[in-house]
């Protein structure tokens, strides 16, 4: 009973201090446009796009609390003087470069028809629920080959936060093997990625820094609990942090942050980033699942301090310990080292849990 009370008190304190109830978050469904618009205090924050013309679902565009767009415009709405490379890098997305040998990361309308068989498509299947009370919604999709054969079923919950000068996104994705066994093989191309505005690239203003203090290009390929990008757009200071979750496979993940504006974290990169790393090779048998949670924190007007980012990491780890003592139903997960199915507690997501 004492442990249960402690868990409840911690959860309430956590929601107040991290989620932040200062701002009202509102979702507007627009089925004709195949998107959900996310408003914070009546100002557009981002949109969840699930158009049939996309090869995966994305959050695009993304704005700071002050209204400054931080994502690249291309290929949807190109801006002047920005790069037009990597058309698969749009907004914020989640995909990977080797699922049963198929590349879900690089697929785009630039891939020749005779090469399409080597690429996968993440096909939107529906909105499961929208819960404004908890500032989140859940969607589903199928990871298929080019002909529509389903490899994985995806269930993703997006949770949003809003405070003065701050915006937050948490994406929790569960992938479940559907028809056959699924082999996930270490690959550089993954996992959660953003493509940023030209002004945030390294040759203009952007500087990456990880938890360990590495900066610039030295961040790439290093494992770290978080990486932050600090830069400016029209003299406005902007910080964007990607924070890994302690319960993710291969925590902490490898940074896939590039000077040209790709900002990503990859929990499945392994030896593609570090020759001395353990081999990452995951087997999901039919109906087995694997879950990833990542957080994005955006601040305008000033840069995020290490302590501000650490505060979220500390809450994650403390909450993880509290969850471990509660009694909950069990679900399966994959032991990445032995490829065996283990038992793991299943808990209700509480925003940035």
N, C-alpha and C positions, 0 to 999 in steps of 0.2 A: 504493500500500500504506500509506504514512504517513497519507494522508487517511482510509483505511478504519479504521485503528487509532484515529485521533483520533475518528472517529464512534462507534466502539464504546465507547471510554473515556468519551466525553461522555454517551452514552446510559445507561451504567451509573451514572455519577455523578448524572445527572438523575433517574433512577428512584429512587435512594436519597434524594435531597434533597427532591424535590418530591412524588413519588407517596406516599412514606412507607410502609414496610412494618411499621409499629408495630402495626397493627390487622389482624385477620382479617376479610375480607369474604366473605359467604356469600349465595348466591341460592337462594331457595325458589320453585319453580314451583307455581302454584295454578290449574291450568287450569279447574277447576270454578267458580272465582271470577273467572276471566279477569284474572289479575294475576301479577306476579313480586314477591316481597318481598325487599328488600335489607337485610341485617343487617350491622352492623359490631360486632365483638366481642359477638355474641349480643344486641345491642340494635337494634331496628328503626330504620333511617335513613329509608327511604322505600319506596313501592311503585309499580311501573309498572303502570298500569291500562289495559287494552285492551278493556273491555266494549263489546259491540255497541250499548249505549245511549248511548255517548259519540260526539261528532262528531269527536274526535281523541284520540290517546293522550296520557296525562299522567303525570307523577310526582306523586303525592299520597298522603298528606300528606308533608311534609318536616320532619324534626326536627334540632335541634342535637345535638352530642355529649352534652350534658347531659340531653337528652330533651325539650326545649321545642319545641313545634310552632310553626313560623314561617309556615305557609301559612294563608290564610283557610279557614274551614270550609265556607261556602256555595259551591256549591249541594248538595254531597254530604252534609255533616254540619254544618249551621248552628250557630254559637256565639252566645251571648247578646251583644247590643249590637253586632253587626257589621253592615256594609252588605250589602244583598241586591241590589245592582246587577250588571250585566254577568255573567250566568250562564255565559258562555263563558270567563270568566277563573277557571280552577281549577288549583291546583298550579303545576307548571312545564310549559310546552308550547312547541311550535314550529308556527307557521302564518303565513299571509299573506293580505292583503286584496284582491289582484288577480292572479289566475292565469287568463289568458284571459277576464278580466272577472268571474270568480267570486270571491266573498268566502269564504275559508276561515277567517278570523280570528273573525268575529262569529256564526257559525252556532251555534244552540242550540235547545232545545225551546220557546223563546219566539217563534221566527220563525213567522209564520202560514203555513199550507200553501200559500196562493196566492202567497207570496213565495219559497218554497224553491228555485225554479229559479235564483235569483240567488246561491245559496250552494253551497259545496263541502263534501265530507265526506272526511276522512282515514280510510280503512277498513283496519284491521289485517288482515294476511294471514298472519303467522307469526313464530315465533322462529327465526332462522337458526342461531345458536349461543350457548352460554353458556360462558364461559371464566373460571373462578374463579382460575386461575393468574395471569391478567392483569387480574383485577378488572373484567371487562367482559362485556357481552352485546350481541348484535346482533339487531335486529328489522326487519321489512319491512312496508310498507303501500302502499296505492294512494290517490292523490289523485283523487277522482272527482267528477262532477257529481251532482246529486240522484238521477238515475236509474241511477247506477252506472257510467257511461262513464268509462274511465280516461284521465286526462290525464298524470299523473306516477307513476312508481314511486319509492318511498322506501326507502332503506336507512339505518338509523340505528344507531350504536354508542354505548352509554352506558358510560363508564368512571368508577369511583368510587374515592375515597381516604378514608382515615381516620387521624387522629392525635388525641392528647389535645386536646380543645377545638376541633378542626377537622374539617370534613367538606368533601369536594369532589366535584363532578360535572363531567364533560366530555361534551358531546353533539356528535357529528359526524354530520351528515346529508347524504346525497347524493341529489339529485332528478334523475331521468332522464326525458326526454320519451318517452312510450310510443307512442301512436297517431299523433299529429299534432304540428305545430310548436306551441310554447308561448310565449306572450308574457307576460312578467312586467313589470308597469307600476308605477312608483313609487306607494307608498301609505303612509299613516301607520300603518295597522294591521299591525304585524308587529314582530319576527320571532320572537325567543325571548323569552318572557314568563313572569313569575311574578305571582301575586296573594298579597299578604302579609297576615299577621295584623293585626287592627285596631290593636293596640298599637304597630305599627311605622309607622302612618300619620303624616303630617306634623303633624296637630293634637294628637297625643299625644306621640310621642317621635322619630319617624323623621326623619333628615336625610340627604339625598343629597349626595354630593360626587364630582366627576369628577377625572381625572388633572390637569387644568389648574387645579384649585382652585375652580371654580364650585360653589356650594352651593344646596340647596333647589330652588325652581322654576327657577332660572337654569340648571340642568343640562339641562332638557328641550330637545330639538331640537338640542343641541350634539353635535358629533362628538368622540369620546374613546375611547381604547384601553380604558378601564375606568371603571366607576362603582361606588361603594360606598354602601350604606345603613347608617347607624349608628343604633341605637335600643335600647329596653329593653322587656322583657316581665317584669313582676313584679320590677323592679329588677335583672334580669340583663342585662348588656351583651351585645348581639348585633350582629355585622357580617355583611352579605351583599354580596359583590362579584360583578358580572358582568363578565367579561373577554373582550374581542374577540380574535380570532386574526389575526395578520399576513397569513395567506394567504387570509383571507375576501375575497370581492368587496366593494369599497368600504370597505376598512379605512382608518381606524376608522369604525365605524358610528355612527348617530345615536341618542342616548338618547331612549327613550320612557318616561321615569320620571315617574309622576304622584303627587301628594300623597295621593290616596285609596287608594294601596296597589298600583297596577299598576307593576311594575318590569320594563322591557323594553329590549332593544337591537334596532335595526332597521338592517340593512345595505342596505335597499332603499327607504328613505324619500325620499331626494333632496330635491326641491323642496317636498315636503309639510312639511318641517321648515325648510328654508332656501331662500328664493327665489333666492339667488345660486348655489346648488349646480348641478352638472352634472345633466342629465336622466338618470334611471335607467330604462332600458328594455332588457330583455334578451330575446333571441330564442334559444330552444332548439329546434333542429331535431330530428326524430325520432332517438332514441338519444343525443342530446347530454346531458351532465350538468353539474350545478353543485353545489358542496360548501360547507357552512358548518360551522365548529367554534366552539363557545362554551364557556366554563368558568364555573362558579359556585363560589365559595369562601365557606364559612360558618364563623364563629368565635363561640364563646361565652365568657363570663367577662371579656372585654376586647374593645376595638375593634381591627380590623385597622389596622396602620400603612401608610402609603403604600409604605414599603420592602418590606413583606411582599407586597403586590400587585405591585409593580414586579419583584420577584424572579421571579415567574412570567412576566411579560412579557419580561424579559431572556432567560430560558431559551427562550421561544418563538422570539425573533428569532435567537438564537445557533444553535439547532437548525435553523432554516430555512436559514441560511447553510451549515451543514455538509451538509444534505441536497442543496443545490444542486450540490455538487461530486461527489456519488456518482452512479454510473451505474445507472439503474433503467428499467424499462419505461415507456412513455409512454401517457398517456391524454388525452382531449380536455377542454378547458374553454372557456368563452365569454369573449372579451375584451369587457368591459362598455362600453368606449368605442366600439369599432368594430363590435360585434356579430358578429365573425368568430371562427371556431374556431381556437384556438391549440393548442400542445403544452405539456404540463405534466408534470413528473415525478410518478410515483405512488409513495407510500411507505407502509410498514406503520405503522399507528397504534400509538403506544407510550404509551397513557394520555394524560397531558397533553403531547402533542407539539407 
